[in-house]
Amino acid sequence: MNKHLTIVIPSKNEGRGLIEVLELIVDQIDCKIIVADSSDDEGSFLLLKNCSEELGNIKVIRGGLPSVARNNGAKLVRTPYVLFLDADTYVYNPFLIKESLLTAMQENCDLVTCRFRTDKPYRWVYRLFDVIQWVTAFTKPFALGGFMLFKTEAFNKLGGFNEEDKVAEDYRLSSKVEPKKFKVFNGYVYTSSRRFSKKGLRYMIWLMFRSWTNRNNSDFFKNDQNYWNEKD
């Protein structure tokens, strides 16, 4: 698997949660992991450094906002496929990464994603995403940045993530993929509900709706829409 896949994870002040994500991956699959970190919290940085030394095959590089961090990691990828995960994406299914990669290879996909689940109060939001993915898959693919398995060649041809995009960079890139080269794998990952807890459900729904209505307005995505602030 080491010859076929590299995993890239952007992080900032993730602490113990990221360590659990990394431990889950290492237990399931043998491949290089690149963590693009921008932590300003010394405790989180030391945890990550110690974990990378303990688990091995983990490289820590300079991060930034997600679009920049992911691209920084992608520059070091030398495998045919790259999987972008978020630092709070927990892959509890031990076969999901391997089977997603096999799907991408066998069906010649440029991008494979999967379904997401989170804590009960917000679980319906990700079920709504399931519906949106199903409706748009034949015209304009939609994938969340928490699990984006790209053919590296296709990712590079698309130009990677737009580093001017401060929000919805995952939506913007996935929408460029040819529908026939896009696949939603029938499996689930768990993601933290912290975004909804921090920003509020109303704000998150507003941002999703506005991102869709401004999908042809590049300037909208260059503004962080108050998503990133000092507390985040």
C-alpha angles and dihedrals in degrees: 000000000000089000094053109038142043123183122215122196125181114210143178125179091333097149121179094352093069091048090057090049091052094046091052092052095046091051091053108038142020108227141114116277122202117196113196100202131189099170118156090181109094093207093056092047094051092047090052093046093050092046093051090052093047099045098036129206089066119120120195116207139166114294135184132166111350096264092051095041093051092048091049089055093044091057088068096048115115098167127095091246135040126194117205112205130175121238089247098046108114115199101201095162102086093206101044099092094045094046093046090052092048089050091052092049098043096044095038093236124175092202133020123182134168140212125281134219131185141169119323102259091059102029092106091062092065091044085056088053088055089058093046091051091050093048096046100035093094095051112020118006120225125200133168118235091235091080119016116151107191133184097239094225091054092046091054093046090054089053096245122256116341103249091205089064110095095177135030093012088147093055091046095053098040091052089064093061117103108255092230089056094051127090135179106210114220096241138092140234126191121235131188119259091218094114091060092043094050101039100027129245094261092055093047093051089047091052093049092049094046091048090055095045090048095044090124094043108086093185091065092064094047088066114074090222087221090294095123117052139146094276092055 
